[in-house]
Amino acid sequence: MHKFLGSFLSNLLGQSKAWWVEIKTNQPACTYYFGPFDSEAEAVMAKGGYIEDLEQEGAQNIQTVVQRCNRPDQLTITDEWDTPVGGFSAPAYSGQP
């Protein structure tokens, strides 16, 4: 009963753990989180598609971990914030007519 109550309260408060795919790359230096998934098997099946997408984008030294955890605070973490995201060197809309 105690385990059920703890699980119920965790779900109610949004603190339930789910399965996530964590992918780290060296080039670019990023950590990506994909999920949530209901099961480890579901996460493992989906991970190949994420790896393929990153390879097509030129990512190098890809390392993956499937883990059960709370939702990460950030889904993409990078050390390269000085590099323009999406290839834009300035905002797409500058407010100038």
ChimeraX attribute file (.defattr): number of C-alpha atoms within 10 A of each C-alpha:
attribute: neighborCount
match mode: 1-to-1
recipient: residues
	/A:1	6
	/A:2	7
	/A:3	8
	/A:4	9
	/A:5	10
	/A:6	12
	/A:7	15
	/A:8	14
	/A:9	13
	/A:10	13
	/A:11	12
	/A:12	10
	/A:13	9
	/A:14	11
	/A:15	14
	/A:16	16
	/A:17	17
	/A:18	17
	/A:19	22
	/A:20	27
	/A:21	22
	/A:22	19
	/A:23	20
	/A:24	22
	/A:25	18
	/A:26	12
	/A:27	12
	/A:28	18
	/A:29	14
	/A:30	16
	/A:31	19
	/A:32	18
	/A:33	21
	/A:34	19
	/A:35	18
	/A:36	18
	/A:37	17
	/A:38	13
	/A:39	13
	/A:40	15
	/A:41	11
	/A:42	14
	/A:43	22
	/A:44	18
	/A:45	9
	/A:46	14
	/A:47	19
	/A:48	12
	/A:49	11
	/A:50	16
	/A:51	16
	/A:52	12
	/A:53	11
	/A:54	16
	/A:55	14
	/A:56	9
	/A:57	10
	/A:58	10
	/A:59	18
	/A:60	14
	/A:61	11
	/A:62	16
	/A:63	12
	/A:64	18
	/A:65	14
	/A:66	18
	/A:67	16
	/A:68	18
	/A:69	13
	/A:70	14
	/A:71	18
	/A:72	14
	/A:73	8
	/A:74	9
	/A:75	12
	/A:76	14
	/A:77	14
	/A:78	14
	/A:79	10
	/A:80	12
	/A:81	8
	/A:82	8
	/A:83	12
	/A:84	11
	/A:85	11
	/A:86	6
	/A:87	7
	/A:88	9
	/A:89	10
	/A:90	9
	/A:91	9
	/A:92	7
	/A:93	7
	/A:94	7
	/A:95	6
	/A:96	4
	/A:97	4
